[in-house]
């Protein structure tokens, strides 16, 4: 008797499964197709990104292997295109190449490019490095408050670039004959446990040079 009941129950379960697949056939096929499309899209996008990055690298290398000047407008436009593409590596390298070779003198454009490159970075310390480079680029042509605004993300952090930023501010004030403010930044370097050792030594040297009795 119990065996008969078990057989009936098993047949009932099988019938329910058949009915489920029969009633939901289209939904199941649709779900399967959607999953396959998602997988193909994901791997297709990964391959697309890989090829796009290789193309950007090849373009950058072709341009930078040659000596170019501000007259090479086509090459400069290609570098600008790379910057606007926001590749974490080659956008920054393209901007540095433009600055180091004096290919563009428009400060506003350069700063806009810096912002694009900074915003394209996900790695915190690389982003801080680019912020520091932006500050260096502007240090001689902007005000104290503007320079502090640029460096604030680093100065308010425990970044490995903080001591570099502090020294840049000390340089700024020394250059502008404000030794008291310069001293404040030099002393902050000495008080920081994370300060770069070479920068710490340089800060000590300057304090002795400018403030020893």
C-alpha positions as CSV (number, residue, x, y, z in Angstrom):
1,X,0.0,0.0,0.0
2,X,2.7,2.4,1.0
3,X,4.6,1.6,-2.3
4,X,1.5,2.5,-4.3
5,X,1.2,5.8,-2.5
6,X,4.9,6.6,-3.1
7,X,4.4,5.8,-6.9
8,X,1.3,8.0,-7.0
9,X,3.2,10.8,-5.2
10,X,6.2,10.5,-7.6
11,X,3.9,10.5,-10.6
12,X,2.2,13.6,-9.2
13,X,5.5,15.4,-8.8
14,X,6.5,14.5,-12.3
15,X,3.2,15.8,-13.6
16,X,3.6,19.0,-11.7
17,X,7.1,19.5,-13.2
18,X,5.8,18.8,-16.7
19,X,2.9,21.3,-16.2
20,X,5.3,23.9,-14.8
21,X,7.6,23.7,-17.9
22,X,4.6,23.5,-20.2
23,X,3.0,26.6,-18.7
24,X,6.3,28.6,-18.3
25,X,8.1,27.5,-21.5
26,X,8.2,30.9,-23.1
27,X,9.3,32.6,-19.9
28,X,12.1,30.0,-19.3
29,X,13.4,30.3,-22.9
30,X,13.3,34.1,-22.5
31,X,15.2,34.0,-19.3
32,X,17.8,31.7,-20.8
33,X,18.2,33.9,-23.9
34,X,18.6,37.0,-21.6
35,X,21.3,35.3,-19.6
36,X,23.2,34.3,-22.7
37,X,22.9,37.8,-24.1
38,X,24.2,39.3,-20.9
39,X,27.2,36.9,-20.9
40,X,28.0,37.7,-24.6
41,X,27.6,41.4,-23.9
42,X,29.9,41.3,-20.9
43,X,32.7,39.3,-22.7
44,X,32.2,41.3,-25.9
45,X,32.6,44.6,-23.9
46,X,35.7,43.2,-22.2
47,X,37.2,42.4,-25.6
48,X,36.2,45.8,-26.9
49,X,37.9,47.6,-24.0
50,X,41.0,45.6,-24.5
51,X,41.2,46.5,-28.2
52,X,40.4,50.1,-27.5
53,X,43.2,50.3,-24.9
54,X,45.7,48.8,-27.3
55,X,44.7,51.3,-30.0
56,X,45.2,54.2,-27.5
57,X,48.6,52.8,-26.5
58,X,49.7,52.5,-30.1
59,X,48.5,56.0,-31.0
60,X,50.3,57.5,-27.9
61,X,53.6,55.6,-28.7
62,X,53.6,56.6,-32.3
63,X,53.1,60.3,-31.4
64,X,55.6,60.5,-28.5
65,X,58.4,58.6,-30.3
66,X,58.9,61.7,-32.6
67,X,59.9,65.2,-31.7
68,X,56.9,67.5,-32.2
69,X,56.1,71.1,-31.6
70,X,53.0,73.3,-31.3
71,X,52.9,73.3,-35.2
72,X,52.0,69.6,-35.2
73,X,48.3,70.3,-34.7
74,X,47.2,66.8,-35.9
75,X,49.3,65.1,-33.3
76,X,48.2,67.5,-30.6
77,X,44.6,66.9,-31.4
78,X,45.2,63.1,-31.1
79,X,46.7,63.6,-27.7
80,X,43.7,65.7,-26.6
81,X,41.4,63.0,-27.9
82,X,43.3,60.5,-25.7
83,X,42.9,62.8,-22.7
84,X,39.2,63.2,-23.3
85,X,38.9,59.4,-23.6
86,X,39.7,59.2,-19.8
87,X,42.0,56.2,-20.0
88,X,43.5,56.0,-16.5
89,X,47.1,55.7,-17.8
90,X,47.4,57.3,-21.2
91,X,45.2,60.3,-20.5
92,X,47.6,61.4,-17.8
93,X,50.7,60.5,-20.0
94,X,49.3,62.5,-22.9
95,X,48.7,65.6,-20.7
96,X,52.2,65.4,-19.2
97,X,53.6,65.1,-22.8
98,X,51.7,68.2,-23.9
99,X,53.0,70.2,-20.8
100,X,56.6,69.0,-20.9
101,X,56.9,69.8,-24.6
102,X,55.1,73.2,-24.5
103,X,52.5,72.1,-27.0
104,X,49.8,74.2,-25.6
105,X,49.9,77.5,-23.7
106,X,46.2,77.9,-22.8
107,X,46.2,77.6,-19.0
108,X,42.4,77.2,-18.7
109,X,42.5,74.3,-21.2
110,X,45.3,72.6,-19.4
111,X,43.5,72.9,-16.1
112,X,40.3,71.5,-17.6
113,X,42.4,68.6,-18.9
114,X,43.9,68.1,-15.5
115,X,40.4,67.8,-14.0
116,X,39.4,65.2,-16.7
117,X,42.5,63.2,-15.9
118,X,41.9,63.5,-12.1
119,X,38.3,62.4,-12.4
120,X,39.3,59.4,-14.6
121,X,41.4,57.9,-11.8
122,X,40.0,55.3,-9.4
123,X,43.3,54.6,-7.6
124,X,43.5,57.2,-4.8
125,X,47.3,57.8,-4.7
126,X,47.6,58.2,-8.4
127,X,44.8,60.7,-8.3
128,X,46.7,62.6,-5.5
129,X,49.8,62.5,-7.6
130,X,48.0,64.2,-10.5
131,X,46.5,66.8,-8.1
132,X,50.0,67.5,-6.9
133,X,51.2,67.9,-10.5
134,X,48.3,70.2,-11.2
135,X,49.4,72.4,-8.3
136,X,53.0,72.4,-9.5
137,X,51.8,73.5,-12.9
138,X,49.9,76.4,-11.4
139,X,52.1,77.4,-8.5
140,X,53.7,80.4,-10.1
141,X,50.6,81.8,-11.7
142,X,47.8,81.5,-9.1
143,X,47.1,83.0,-5.7
144,X,47.7,81.5,-2.3
145,X,44.0,80.5,-1.8
146,X,43.8,79.0,-5.3
147,X,46.9,76.9,-4.7
148,X,45.5,75.7,-1.3
149,X,42.2,74.8,-3.0
150,X,44.0,72.6,-5.5
151,X,46.1,70.9,-2.8
152,X,43.4,70.6,-0.1
153,X,42.4,67.0,-1.1
154,X,46.0,66.0,-0.3
155,X,46.6,68.3,2.7
156,X,43.5,67.0,4.4
157,X,44.5,63.4,3.9
158,X,47.2,61.0,5.0
159,X,48.4,60.6,1.5
160,X,52.0,59.6,0.6
161,X,52.0,62.9,-1.4
162,X,51.1,65.1,1.6
163,X,54.7,65.9,2.5
164,X,55.3,66.9,-1.1
165,X,52.3,69.2,-1.0
166,X,53.4,70.7,2.2
167,X,56.9,71.4,0.8
168,X,55.3,73.0,-2.3
169,X,53.4,75.4,-0.1
170,X,56.5,76.1,1.9
171,X,58.3,76.9,-1.4
172,X,55.4,79.1,-2.5
173,X,55.6,81.3,0.6
174,X,59.4,81.4,0.6
175,X,59.3,82.5,-3.0
176,X,56.8,85.3,-2.0
177,X,59.0,86.3,1.0
178,X,56.6,85.1,3.6
179,X,59.0,83.1,5.7
180,X,56.6,82.8,8.7
181,X,54.0,80.9,6.7
182,X,56.7,78.9,5.0
183,X,58.0,77.9,8.4
184,X,54.5,76.6,9.4
185,X,54.5,74.2,6.5
186,X,58.0,73.0,7.1
187,X,57.3,72.3,10.7
188,X,54.2,70.4,9.7
189,X,56.4,68.1,7.6
190,X,58.6,67.4,10.6
191,X,55.5,66.6,12.7
192,X,54.2,64.2,10.2
193,X,55.0,60.5,10.8
194,X,54.3,59.7,7.2
195,X,56.6,62.4,5.7
196,X,58.9,61.3,3.0
197,X,62.4,61.0,4.5
198,X,64.2,63.1,1.9
199,X,61.6,65.8,2.2
200,X,61.9,65.7,6.0
201,X,65.6,66.2,5.7
202,X,65.1,69.1,3.2
203,X,62.6,70.7,5.6
204,X,65.1,70.5,8.5
205,X,67.8,72.1,6.3
206,X,65.6,75.0,5.4
207,X,64.5,75.6,8.9
208,X,68.1,75.7,10.1
209,X,69.0,78.0,7.1
210,X,66.2,80.5,7.6
211,X,65.5,80.4,11.3
212,X,68.6,79.3,13.2
213,X,69.9,82.0,15.6
